[in-house]
């Protein structure tokens, strides 16, 4: 018969054994991890990715290196990850364009946003702000509408690429208000913002993180926020709804992804470290300075959210009458 003391000893030993086994089987990277951002450096997506990459490098024991691979509305960099090494050393920080709209707007995106990827963590969503160049006569959204109606097609609006949130939300806005402006796509937020500041673009419906600093610095003028309520960071900026424009709200979500074929142990480790990072006050504060509020979602919570968002943006694309590009 086994004595109570022996049973007690086994009971104490079991957790230690389990922890030891976990330590042996827990995945760890064997070399630096590549974090692909499918846009040029300097934009808000790039900024968030770099903050998280730096933070999780310590926990993972390997450097997480951000690589900017822009082009084709984010499809080139995203395709690279979908078809790349599936061992946990290659991940991407995507959004509703790379992992949603490209499925509807590109005839051959070269990847499947759902089947080819595993979501590691949803980070949140960018609010959109209508901004105009400083010498624009439009000081409100209604003044912009009147200006556009007086010059059909003459005003140009910039976006971060065909199929981006800034593109589709502006197309939706034009449908709702009956105006026509000319689309000028850019390869990312940084060059777009530069041209608004330089007066080469009349208007943009950009993410708050892209233009927050420039609005505060007086380099461009914000005239409306495309969300149901005002943002505390710009409390005097009215919403579209407050200015009489309804059914034109839009936000652009972001998330970290890995190739779907990555072993589950690596996916779990990467997901856990990213989720932990997004909960750190220092990371929340640093990302908040970019004008982005974190709403973290683990894989189980993000998957249904992802599918619902894809459906929402597909409806926006249909409402805007945009056809897939070659």
HELIX and SHEET records of a PDB file:
HELIX    1   1 UNK A    4  UNK A   25  1                                  22    
HELIX    2   2 UNK A   44  UNK A   60  1                                  17    
HELIX    3   3 UNK A   72  UNK A   74  5                                   3    
HELIX    4   4 UNK A   75  UNK A   82  1                                   8    
HELIX    5   5 UNK A   97  UNK A  101  3                                   5    
HELIX    6   6 UNK A  102  UNK A  105  1                                   4    
HELIX    7   7 UNK A  141  UNK A  150  1                                  10    
HELIX    8   8 UNK A  165  UNK A  177  1                                  13    
HELIX    9   9 UNK A  189  UNK A  197  1                                   9    
HELIX   10  10 UNK A  208  UNK A  216  1                                   9    
HELIX   11  11 UNK A  232  UNK A  234  5                                   3    
HELIX   12  12 UNK A  241  UNK A  243  5                                   3    
HELIX   13  13 UNK A  264  UNK A  278  1                                  15    
HELIX   14  14 UNK A  281  UNK A  288  1                                   8    
HELIX   15  15 UNK A  299  UNK A  320  1                                  22    
SHEET    1   A 8 UNK A  64  UNK A  68  0                                        
SHEET    2   A 8 UNK A  33  UNK A  37  1                                        
SHEET    3   A 8 UNK A  90  UNK A  95  1                                        
SHEET    4   A 8 UNK A 251  UNK A 259 -1                                        
SHEET    5   A 8 UNK A 117  UNK A 132 -1                                        
SHEET    6   A 8 UNK A 203  UNK A 207 -1                                        
SHEET    7   A 8 UNK A 156  UNK A 159  1                                        
SHEET    8   A 8 UNK A 182  UNK A 185  1                                        
SHEET    1   B 6 UNK A  64  UNK A  68  0                                        
SHEET    2   B 6 UNK A  33  UNK A  37  1                                        
SHEET    3   B 6 UNK A  90  UNK A  95  1                                        
SHEET    4   B 6 UNK A 251  UNK A 259 -1                                        
SHEET    5   B 6 UNK A 117  UNK A 132 -1                                        
SHEET    6   B 6 UNK A 221  UNK A 225 -1                                        
SHEET    1   C 6 UNK A  64  UNK A  68  0                                        
SHEET    2   C 6 UNK A  33  UNK A  37  1                                        
SHEET    3   C 6 UNK A  90  UNK A  95  1                                        
SHEET    4   C 6 UNK A 251  UNK A 259 -1                                        
SHEET    5   C 6 UNK A 117  UNK A 132 -1                                        
SHEET    6   C 6 UNK A 294  UNK A 297 -1                                        
END                                                                             
